[in-house]
Amino acid sequence: MKSTADVAKLVVSLFDQSGQTRGRMSEKTISRLAELQDDEFLNAQYYADLIVQLSYLGILVGQLPMGGLGMLRTRVLAGAKAILPKDEVL
């Protein structure tokens, strides 16, 4: 099995090739990138470490309800409107 740092670099490479600023990746694709053997599986700690590694590389990640990971480049948030508290909410 490849390290989470190696898999994160591969994910970033695929992200760059796609030309998209957001996307999703299935558990099967992540398993293939990690070069898992038939009797191995991705556990919660591996996902947590992978999410941290991807954040170091400028990608925000969330686990999707249907499985896999949803990803967003942090640089696309630079132009986003600020969320401010309104007097009605407080």
NUFIGU-426720 format. One line per field, with one value per residue: residue in one letter; x, y, z of N, C-alpha, C, O in turn. Coordinates in nm, 2 decimals, m for minus. Layout:
// residues N
residu <- (A,...);
n.c1 <- (X,...);
n.c2 <- (Y,...);
n.c3 <- (Z,...);
ca.c1 <- (X,...);
ca.c2 <- (Y,...);
ca.c3 <- (Z,...);
c.c1 <- (X,...);
c.c2 <- (Y,...);
c.c3 <- (Z,...);
o.c1 <- (X,...);
o.c2 <- (Y,...);
o.c3 <- (Z,...);
END
This chain:
// residues 90
residu <- (M,K,S,T,A,D,V,A,K,L,V,V,S,L,F,D,Q,S,G,Q,T,R,G,R,M,S,E,K,T,I,S,R,L,A,E,L,Q,D,D,E,F,L,N,A,Q,Y,Y,A,D,L,I,V,Q,L,S,Y,L,G,I,L,V,G,Q,L,P,M,G,G,L,G,M,L,R,T,R,V,L,A,G,A,K,A,I,L,P,K,D,E,V,L);
n.c1 <- (0.08,0.05,0.18,m0.01,0.08,0.19,m0.03,m0.19,m0.04,m0.07,m0.35,m0.37,m0.23,m0.40,m0.62,m0.52,m0.48,m0.74,m0.84,m1.04,m1.20,m1.33,m1.44,m1.51,m1.41,m1.41,m1.42,m1.31,m1.14,m0.95,m0.85,m0.73,m0.53,m0.38,m0.28,m0.38,m0.39,m0.59,m0.69,m0.68,m0.81,m0.94,m0.91,m1.07,m0.87,m0.67,m0.81,m0.84,m0.58,m0.51,m0.68,m0.57,m0.31,m0.39,m0.49,m0.26,m0.17,m0.34,m0.60,m0.93,m1.13,m1.41,m1.59,m1.82,m2.17,m2.26,m2.03,m1.68,m1.48,m1.54,m1.40,m1.23,m1.06,m0.86,m0.79,m1.01,m1.17,m1.08,m1.20,m1.45,m1.76,m1.77,m1.90,m2.11,m2.22,m2.55,m2.77,m3.02,m2.98,m2.82);
n.c2 <- (m0.12,0.22,0.52,0.78,1.03,0.99,0.90,1.13,1.31,1.19,1.22,1.50,1.54,1.41,1.58,1.82,1.75,1.72,1.97,2.09,2.27,2.16,1.84,1.49,1.17,0.83,0.56,0.33,0.43,0.56,0.35,0.21,0.39,0.38,0.13,m0.11,m0.44,m0.74,m0.82,m0.60,m0.29,0.04,0.22,0.43,0.58,0.60,0.75,0.99,1.07,1.10,1.31,1.52,1.53,1.61,1.86,2.00,2.03,2.21,2.14,2.11,1.87,1.65,1.38,1.20,1.13,0.92,0.77,0.78,1.07,1.43,1.70,2.02,2.30,2.51,2.77,2.86,2.97,3.22,3.43,3.43,3.55,3.70,3.56,3.70,3.79,3.87,4.12,4.02,3.75,3.72);
n.c3 <- (0.00,m0.08,0.07,0.23,0.16,m0.09,m0.23,m0.22,m0.37,m0.62,m0.65,m0.66,m0.90,m1.08,m1.05,m1.15,m1.42,m1.49,m1.51,m1.36,m1.08,m0.88,m0.77,m0.75,m0.61,m0.62,m0.38,m0.48,m0.68,m0.52,m0.38,m0.59,m0.66,m0.43,m0.45,m0.33,m0.20,m0.26,m0.01,0.15,0.28,0.28,0.57,0.83,0.95,0.75,0.55,0.70,0.73,0.46,0.39,0.54,0.42,0.16,0.22,0.28,0.03,m0.09,m0.13,m0.03,0.14,0.17,0.31,0.12,0.14,m0.02,m0.04,m0.11,m0.19,m0.19,m0.35,m0.34,m0.47,m0.28,m0.37,m0.52,m0.34,m0.28,m0.41,m0.31,m0.16,0.16,0.45,0.67,1.00,1.06,1.20,1.27,1.31,1.53);
ca.c1 <- (0.00,0.13,0.16,m0.11,0.15,0.21,m0.16,m0.23,0.03,m0.14,m0.48,m0.34,m0.19,m0.53,m0.70,m0.45,m0.51,m0.89,m0.87,m1.16,m1.17,m1.40,m1.47,m1.53,m1.33,m1.47,m1.33,m1.24,m1.03,m0.85,m0.79,m0.64,m0.41,m0.31,m0.23,m0.42,m0.41,m0.73,m0.74,m0.67,m0.92,m0.91,m0.98,m1.09,m0.74,m0.61,m0.89,m0.81,m0.44,m0.52,m0.74,m0.47,m0.21,m0.45,m0.51,m0.13,m0.15,m0.43,m0.73,m1.03,m1.19,m1.51,m1.64,m1.95,m2.26,m2.27,m1.90,m1.58,m1.44,m1.56,m1.28,m1.24,m0.93,m0.87,m0.78,m1.13,m1.24,m1.02,m1.29,m1.59,m1.81,m1.76,m2.02,m2.11,m2.34,m2.66,m2.82,m3.13,m2.94,m2.77);
ca.c2 <- (0.00,0.35,0.62,0.88,1.15,0.95,0.90,1.27,1.37,1.14,1.29,1.64,1.53,1.39,1.70,1.92,1.70,1.74,2.12,2.14,2.33,2.08,1.71,1.38,1.06,0.71,0.48,0.24,0.50,0.59,0.21,0.18,0.48,0.33,0.00,m0.20,m0.58,m0.78,m0.84,m0.48,m0.19,0.18,0.24,0.57,0.66,0.63,0.86,1.11,1.11,1.15,1.44,1.61,1.55,1.69,2.00,2.06,2.05,2.31,2.08,2.08,1.74,1.60,1.25,1.21,1.03,0.80,0.71,0.86,1.21,1.55,1.79,2.16,2.37,2.63,2.89,2.91,3.04,3.35,3.53,3.41,3.65,3.68,3.53,3.79,3.77,3.97,4.16,3.94,3.62,3.73);
ca.c3 <- (0.00,m0.09,0.18,0.20,0.09,m0.23,m0.29,m0.23,m0.49,m0.74,m0.66,m0.71,m1.04,m1.16,m1.04,m1.24,m1.55,m1.52,m1.53,m1.28,m0.95,m0.78,m0.82,m0.65,m0.64,m0.56,m0.29,m0.57,m0.75,m0.42,m0.36,m0.70,m0.65,m0.31,m0.48,m0.23,m0.23,m0.25,0.12,0.22,0.26,0.34,0.70,0.87,0.98,0.62,0.50,0.78,0.69,0.32,0.39,0.59,0.31,0.05,0.26,0.27,m0.11,m0.14,m0.17,0.08,0.11,0.26,0.27,0.06,0.20,m0.10,m0.05,m0.18,m0.14,m0.26,m0.33,m0.39,m0.46,m0.19,m0.44,m0.57,m0.23,m0.26,m0.46,m0.26,m0.07,0.30,0.53,0.79,1.09,1.05,1.33,1.29,1.35,1.67);
c.c1 <- (0.09,0.09,0.05,m0.05,0.16,0.07,m0.21,m0.16,m0.03,m0.28,m0.46,m0.31,m0.32,m0.62,m0.65,m0.49,m0.65,m0.92,m0.99,m1.11,m1.24,m1.43,m1.49,m1.45,m1.39,m1.37,m1.25,m1.12,m0.91,m0.78,m0.69,m0.51,m0.32,m0.24,m0.26,m0.43,m0.55,m0.78,m0.73,m0.79,m0.87,m0.99,m1.00,m0.97,m0.67,m0.68,m0.85,m0.67,m0.44,m0.58,m0.65,m0.36,m0.26,m0.46,m0.37,m0.10,m0.25,m0.57,m0.81,m1.10,m1.30,m1.56,m1.78,m2.04,m2.27,m2.13,m1.81,m1.56,m1.49,m1.44,m1.30,m1.10,m0.95,m0.86,m0.91,m1.21,m1.19,m1.12,m1.43,m1.63,m1.80,m1.89,m2.01,m2.23,m2.43,m2.72,m2.94,m3.10,m2.89,m2.87);
c.c2 <- (0.12,0.43,0.72,1.00,1.12,0.95,1.05,1.34,1.32,1.20,1.43,1.64,1.50,1.51,1.81,1.88,1.73,1.88,2.17,2.19,2.25,1.94,1.61,1.26,0.94,0.64,0.38,0.30,0.52,0.46,0.18,0.26,0.43,0.20,m0.10,m0.35,m0.62,m0.79,m0.71,m0.39,m0.06,0.20,0.39,0.65,0.69,0.74,0.99,1.16,1.16,1.29,1.55,1.64,1.63,1.84,2.07,2.10,2.15,2.25,2.05,1.95,1.71,1.47,1.26,1.10,0.90,0.72,0.79,0.99,1.32,1.64,1.92,2.23,2.49,2.76,2.95,2.99,3.18,3.46,3.51,3.52,3.61,3.65,3.61,3.77,3.89,4.00,4.07,3.80,3.62,3.77);
c.c3 <- (0.00,0.03,0.13,0.13,m0.06,m0.30,m0.31,m0.35,m0.62,m0.76,m0.71,m0.86,m1.13,m1.16,m1.14,m1.39,m1.59,m1.56,m1.45,m1.14,m0.84,m0.85,m0.71,m0.70,m0.56,m0.47,m0.38,m0.64,m0.64,m0.39,m0.47,m0.69,m0.53,m0.34,m0.37,m0.28,m0.21,m0.11,0.21,0.19,0.32,0.47,0.73,0.89,0.85,0.55,0.57,0.74,0.55,0.31,0.44,0.48,0.20,0.09,0.26,0.12,m0.17,m0.18,m0.04,0.04,0.22,0.21,0.23,0.12,0.12,m0.11,m0.13,m0.12,m0.24,m0.24,m0.40,m0.37,m0.37,m0.26,m0.50,m0.47,m0.21,m0.31,m0.41,m0.17,0.07,0.36,0.66,0.87,1.07,1.19,1.37,1.35,1.49,1.76);
o.c1 <- (0.19,m0.02,0.03,m0.11,0.14,0.06,m0.28,m0.23,m0.05,m0.32,m0.54,m0.35,m0.33,m0.68,m0.73,m0.52,m0.68,m1.02,m1.04,m1.00,m1.21,m1.44,m1.48,m1.42,m1.41,m1.25,m1.14,m1.01,m0.80,m0.66,m0.59,m0.41,m0.20,m0.16,m0.17,m0.46,m0.63,m0.90,m0.75,m0.86,m0.78,m1.11,m0.95,m0.96,m0.61,m0.61,m0.83,m0.65,m0.37,m0.53,m0.64,m0.32,m0.19,m0.45,m0.37,m0.03,m0.26,m0.63,m0.77,m1.14,m1.29,m1.56,m1.86,m2.00,m2.29,m2.12,m1.85,m1.60,m1.47,m1.40,m1.37,m1.04,m1.05,m0.92,m0.92,m1.30,m1.25,m1.12,m1.53,m1.54,m1.81,m1.99,m1.92,m2.34,m2.38,m2.72,m2.97,m3.17,m2.92,m2.85);
o.c2 <- (0.13,0.42,0.74,1.07,1.20,1.00,1.08,1.42,1.39,1.23,1.47,1.72,1.56,1.54,1.87,1.96,1.75,1.91,2.28,2.17,2.27,1.94,1.64,1.24,0.95,0.66,0.35,0.24,0.51,0.46,0.12,0.21,0.44,0.15,m0.17,m0.37,m0.54,m0.77,m0.72,m0.40,m0.06,0.19,0.48,0.76,0.80,0.83,1.09,1.28,1.26,1.37,1.66,1.75,1.72,1.93,2.19,2.19,2.16,2.31,1.98,1.93,1.75,1.44,1.33,0.99,0.80,0.63,0.87,1.02,1.30,1.66,1.94,2.22,2.56,2.86,3.07,3.06,3.26,3.57,3.59,3.59,3.49,3.71,3.59,3.74,4.00,3.91,4.04,3.74,3.53,3.79);
o.c3 <- (0.07,0.09,0.02,0.05,m0.14,m0.42,m0.41,m0.42,m0.72,m0.87,m0.80,m0.94,m1.24,m1.26,m1.21,m1.47,m1.71,m1.63,m1.48,m1.10,m0.72,m0.97,m0.59,m0.82,m0.44,m0.49,m0.35,m0.65,m0.67,m0.37,m0.44,m0.72,m0.54,m0.25,m0.33,m0.40,m0.16,m0.08,0.33,0.09,0.41,0.47,0.65,0.85,0.83,0.50,0.50,0.72,0.52,0.24,0.38,0.46,0.14,0.01,0.23,0.10,m0.30,m0.26,0.05,m0.07,0.33,0.09,0.30,0.15,0.17,m0.19,m0.22,m0.01,m0.36,m0.13,m0.49,m0.26,m0.38,m0.21,m0.52,m0.50,m0.14,m0.25,m0.45,m0.10,0.10,0.32,0.74,0.82,1.05,1.27,1.48,1.42,1.57,1.88);
END
